[in-house]
Amino acid sequence: METQYDIQGGAIPGGVTPEDMQYQRKHNTQGDATPRGVIPRQEGGQPLCLQCHGGSSGPPGGRASPTVWLAMGSGVVGRAGTGVDNVDVEAATRKGVLVMNTPTGNSLSAAELTCGMILCLARQIPQAAASMKEGKWDRKKYMGMELNGKTLGVLGLGRIGREVATRMQAFGMKTIGYDPIITPEASAAFGVEQLPLEQIWPRCDFITVHTPLLSSTMGLLNDSTFAKCRRGVQVVNCARGGIVDEGALLRALQSGQCGGAALDVFTQEPPKDRDLVNHPNVICCPHLGASTREAQSRCGKEIAMQIMDMATGKGLAGIVNGQALSKAFTPQTKPWIALARALGTVLHTVGKQVQGSVQVCTLGTPLWEAGSYLMPAVATGMLAGGAQKEVTLVNALLLAQEAGLKVTTTHGDMAPEPDGSAGLLQVALQGTPHRATGMVQGSTPVLRELNGATFKQPAPLTGPILIYRTKASEPSALPTLAGLLGKVGVHLQSYHSSGMVAGEQWSVVGLSAPLSNLGELKPRVMEVFQLHL
């Protein structure tokens, strides 16, 4: 099952589906941050990132369209916080702009607010304080309950959920929970017994949610689930508006099935329908989960460090829309990404087409998880020089799909070398004889096979190169090329030829500089291509 954590830190019942991700882009209404401006520009005048600081309300429409800063050529959008609802991630991806967030920066603040909400529900502290300000002394009206011995259900056991659980255990609460990703053994280590949702509803005195807002979690607490809960259950939502069905919650409050609710988030922010806000058993805050000085400072520092690490090539963290890029910063994967891009370029050039299906096949133990980041790298090579501009690892698969190119990946455990220490990458244009196979020697990407012809010595795929095909009966191509290079002062850096296949041979020539005119060579070869890799 394909799974993914939400950016807040909770897990998703049943995992994440493509429909979930589409739903999240359309309906997520966190609205907890407002763009405040563009941080200083990089050398050359291009803005490095748009920094978004946490706030209680978002811009009109719930998020800011990045049209302006995308047009300026921004490369990174840094969200100094968790949610990215105020960034049009799809538009950023299309432009090849990387979106980062700081998913851990406000976890403690959100967890502490949740714990405070639970305490306030148990003792009706906000209502009692408001009564005192009205000049009243209603000691009997605000009879509360102890938390000791009560059962707390935690839905979503990511960073925030587990912090809430461990803190409330200090009050003597029994903590049970649900999370399809965290194993029962892992949650038991921090004191949470995992149960199916159907067993959680009737056992809880308090329920707190810490999941993302997806189609699978929208209305997780609804009329049906409230009916299964213990009468008088107390509900806390400091995660995302919409996880608790607000209409169902109001009905449960009115009937007494729900004894109280504490809400920091709403389906619409600020909420226009005031029935929930005005209910006497509801405690509300204007989305304050991350609104602490410590969280804001931590998030700001984290996003700055993430951008600096990216700019200096140290690493990549907090990626929202370009997970493939995180692999591009390790010394082990950089040459493989360069190889994948080069093979994509070679295949596109030799195959003379972009549309169709491309199969990316990895072989060998070192590459068993490499398909996820090699696919977009191959796509960047396939789209190079086409109508699409600024093709990057961030937007390559999206642009490939729009261009009619389907990129898929498979893996084979059979090692290409006897000791299994090397990997092999093959890229094939399905339905055609065109395929290219390569590997990494040291840190250099090399071509091992092209359209079934194996090179005696793998050919380096770096810098300016010529690739040409000749018949066995035409031995004068290389002398002609040498004469051409001498005339224009370009040096031959390397020469590699393949074995014969059906009386034909491929050659790869490394050059010190590109050639401006191949007219003298073309009559001697069947086809010739010039690339700069």
Salt bridges, closest charged atoms under 4 A:
ASP32 OD1 - ARG79 NH2 3.01
ASP32 OD2 - HIS287 NE2 3.93
ASP88 OD2 - ARG63 NH2 3.82
GLU90 OE1 - ARG25 NE 3.68
GLU90 OE2 - ARG94 NH2 3.79
GLU134 OE1 - LYS136 NZ 3.37
GLU163 OE1 - ARG167 NH1 2.39
GLU193 OE1 - LYS174 NZ 3.36
GLU198 OE1 - LYS228 NZ 2.95
ASP205 OD1 - ARG230 NH1 2.85
ASP223 OD2 - ARG251 NH2 2.80
GLU269 OE1 - HIS287 ND1 2.88
GLU402 OE2 - ARG94 NH1 2.15
ASP413 OD1 - HIS411 NE2 3.40
GLU417 OE2 - ARG448 NH1 3.56
GLU449 OE2 - ARG435 NH2 2.86
GLU504 OE1 - ARG469 NH1 2.74
GLU520 OE2 - LYS487 NZ 3.15
GLU527 OE1 - LYS352 NZ 2.94
GLU527 OE2 - ARG469 NE 2.78
